[in-house]
Amino acid sequence: MEIITSLKFSELEQLITDSVQKCFVNTLLSPTPILSDRIDLSEACNITGLKKSTIYRLSMDNKIPFQKYGKRLVFSRNDLASWVETRTIGTPEVSDRLKAAALKKLRK
């Protein structure tokens, strides 16, 4: 261990810069896992926020994109994400529905 008694500002700055760069290089170069497009039922539940029973019912009625692999249900991550996006109601539509419901209650 080296004891440092006095450093110039530029030397201290260089030491700090080198240490930070080493940390960033290690974190930036770590490989990010590539997610497969094919997912199973539990991951489909995570993506859609639905229960297993609901996903089974929707797949039986062909209302959700799926494929069969033997006896198993297999889903596409991209297809499910776009399916969820199409079923999501935007904020203006929600506020219009809330206004209509509130007015209907006031009239009664």
C-alpha positions in Angstrom: 0.0 0.0 0.0 1.4 3.3 -1.0 1.0 6.3 1.4 0.1 9.5 -0.3 1.2 12.6 1.5 0.6 15.3 -1.1 -0.9 15.4 -4.5 -1.5 18.0 -7.0 -5.0 18.7 -8.1 -4.4 17.3 -11.6 -2.9 14.1 -10.2 -5.8 13.5 -7.9 -8.2 14.2 -10.8 -6.4 11.7 -13.0 -6.6 9.0 -10.2 -10.3 9.5 -9.8 -10.9 9.6 -13.6 -9.0 6.3 -14.0 -10.9 4.6 -11.2 -14.3 5.7 -12.5 -13.4 4.6 -16.0 -12.5 1.1 -14.8 -15.9 0.8 -13.0 -17.8 2.0 -16.1 -15.9 -0.3 -18.5 -16.8 -3.3 -16.3 -20.4 -2.5 -16.1 -20.9 -1.4 -19.7 -19.2 -4.5 -21.1 -21.3 -7.0 -19.1 -23.5 -8.8 -21.6 -27.2 -8.1 -21.5 -29.3 -11.2 -21.9 -31.2 -11.4 -25.1 -34.8 -12.3 -24.4 -36.3 -15.0 -26.5 -39.5 -14.2 -28.4 -41.1 -17.6 -27.5 -42.4 -17.5 -23.9 -44.5 -19.8 -21.7 -47.7 -19.3 -19.8 -46.1 -17.8 -16.6 -44.2 -15.1 -18.6 -47.4 -14.4 -20.6 -49.1 -13.8 -17.2 -46.4 -11.3 -16.3 -46.6 -9.4 -19.6 -50.4 -9.2 -19.8 -51.1 -9.0 -16.0 -53.8 -11.6 -16.4 -54.3 -14.9 -14.4 -53.5 -18.3 -15.9 -57.1 -19.2 -16.0 -58.0 -16.0 -17.9 -55.2 -16.7 -20.5 -56.5 -20.3 -20.9 -60.0 -19.0 -21.5 -58.9 -16.3 -24.0 -56.7 -18.8 -25.9 -59.6 -21.3 -26.0 -61.8 -18.5 -27.5 -59.0 -17.5 -29.9 -59.0 -14.0 -28.4 -55.3 -13.9 -27.6 -52.4 -14.7 -29.9 -50.9 -18.1 -29.1 -49.5 -21.3 -30.6 -49.6 -24.9 -29.6 -46.4 -26.8 -29.1 -47.6 -30.3 -28.4 -49.9 -29.9 -25.5 -48.3 -26.7 -24.3 -49.4 -23.2 -25.0 -46.6 -21.0 -26.4 -46.8 -17.2 -26.9 -44.8 -14.7 -28.8 -43.5 -11.9 -26.6 -43.9 -9.3 -29.4 -47.4 -10.5 -30.3 -48.6 -10.3 -26.7 -47.1 -6.8 -26.3 -48.9 -5.5 -29.3 -52.1 -7.3 -28.2 -51.9 -5.6 -24.8 -51.2 -2.3 -26.5 -54.3 -2.6 -28.7 -56.5 -3.4 -25.7 -55.2 -0.5 -23.6 -57.6 2.4 -23.4 -56.1 5.9 -23.8 -56.5 8.6 -21.2 -59.0 10.8 -23.2 -61.3 7.8 -23.7 -61.2 7.0 -20.0 -62.0 10.5 -19.0 -64.9 10.6 -21.5 -66.3 7.4 -20.1 -66.0 8.7 -16.6 -67.8 11.9 -17.5 -70.6 10.0 -19.1 -71.0 7.7 -16.1 -71.0 10.6 -13.7 -73.6 12.5 -15.7 -75.7 9.4 -15.8 -75.6 9.0 -12.0 -76.4 12.6 -11.5 -79.5 12.3 -13.7 -80.9 9.4 -11.7 
